[in-house]
């Protein structure tokens, strides 16, 4: 199953700088010494469409193994997609030279202890991309450029001569961000940029990303497992499950009025000191094998609201609110007419999990 | 310390279980160094903590705050170059028998560990032996500590333990690598509970797990705690999680405990600026999205700790006194007798009213420490579950 009708389309809030259309990445399964199913693949990313607009932060949320890092790597062109289209500034990325592409799309990795070279100074880390991309000012100008880069990430210029081990985790991550900014990219792909950092300094780095969005009009993709930080930082949130985006929309509505049962599960499980009583998890269990993903909706084996159609046909992206798309049959207009064996008593509304601020529950799927 | 003859420890833990809410573990003045003499790094400094029976006590702090060192020191699992330089750790076995864990000899410790105090570590993959089956590893614990159990009884108990954490008996023949991360952590929890300990130390038990699995395990843990009545020392950096699951919380910073209070009181009315900053570091899942700042600066370098209050270089309320004088951990001024919360901050010494955000009114009386579970009945259930083991 690679063509579930239409994947959720993104609500475009600005000009998309980087856009993926129906992106698929399958990794072949090799098992030594054992005969495996011929052509078996891991469906790491299946039919994902996402746009990263200018001057905004697109948060991608999911559990480990959902394909969010694979998606980031495909978007960074570190790995080649099995199929699908990648557009940079509206033109196919494949036509571009790898270095030219890297000049526009940069990555920030999770672990700033591993992503910096410990035998080189901060200056080296920042000067190197300038040289490689032929932007290299020389002499005093280079110093000025490095000073300005450090200032853009709120580090003192005195840090230029330091080695990574002389910096704290937060400072290192700032250096990694400065390095990504050196080539003046338009897109920043940040894969779990704060999960290795101490709690008290995480917000500093997140706020820096928010700042760069405003100041430099960067298109930022923020990949995380932490839905609370996605809500804090993101303009839009895309929730991934088992290699697919299952819900996508403005950050506030996705978290305040989640329309997909998996998003509701994620929110119910997330730590929340404001919660008056322990949450009820609906949809326990684990994500499916991505070698043989379930037919139909990939969440249906766990879904508390699963209907007959969910096992047969992958749900298309259905717009539940303006700019808020959910890949769930519960929101289809005529979902129930096609499922006579629906175990529940007629159409079931999705129960609210979080205190909704408005009463505009998903209007579709509730009446037949 | 009451002198203790070794035989005392051989009695099953369930027999020692008594009223809830009475102290089970009392740590006073614990100091732990890494290294010796002038090179020593002071990882834990003068820590006082009381864990009550049946209580979930959360220990929160950033990396390097000394929370794991604290746990390893009180169980005497600390390895060189870690050195316990002073303090006392009194563990109450019940019926008036105490043991000081810091002076106990190896034989005493061997009887005490696992049977009375069990540990669950963060990385279940490393806590389990990759070349032994789950059944062998569970059986190993029982064979060592319950020599009177025969093979069949051990197997029955192993099945019972796995069942307790929702794992089917066919996994007994499985190896750790065949289990998912969540199941592995469930196995280590089952192993920790094998001898019905009175106290379980959990060092970031769910940090490596996905959020749904984490929640499932925490639910199981709460149910088991209600049933078996053990106390938990839960160590984590995730304060937002701790507020949900703990009865009371101690916050560590730079090797010191800087605040301790009931979980709700700590959340609604923090008294230490670091606690306030930490609470402000977790974005909320509700309400309007507001700009948050976290805490400026970095955690202290323990090789070169700041003078005075360890938090003063990052504190937005810093006063002259904070730079030179270390604030003692003492009861908060104006706190009611029912809420014995303590804080180490000069702002709270009663000489002047603290800033409004550090003087929020206490929330209404909730469940106090140790009163949340009902181990009176739980102990009976627990003893019954032990069956032939006891």
Interface residues (C-beta under 8 A of the other chain):
Chain A: X63 X64 X168 X169 X170 X171 X198 X199 X200 X201 X202 X203 X204 X207 X225 X227 X228 X229 X231 X232 X251 X252 X255 X256 X265 X266 X267 X268 X269 X270 X271 X272 X273 X274 X275 X278 X279 X281 X284 X286 X354 X355
Chain B: X62 X63 X180 X182 X210 X211 X212 X213 X214 X215 X216 X219 X222 X237 X238 X239 X240 X241 X243 X244 X267 X277 X278 X279 X280 X281 X282 X283 X284 X285 X286 X289 X291 X292 X293 X294 X295 X296 X298 X299
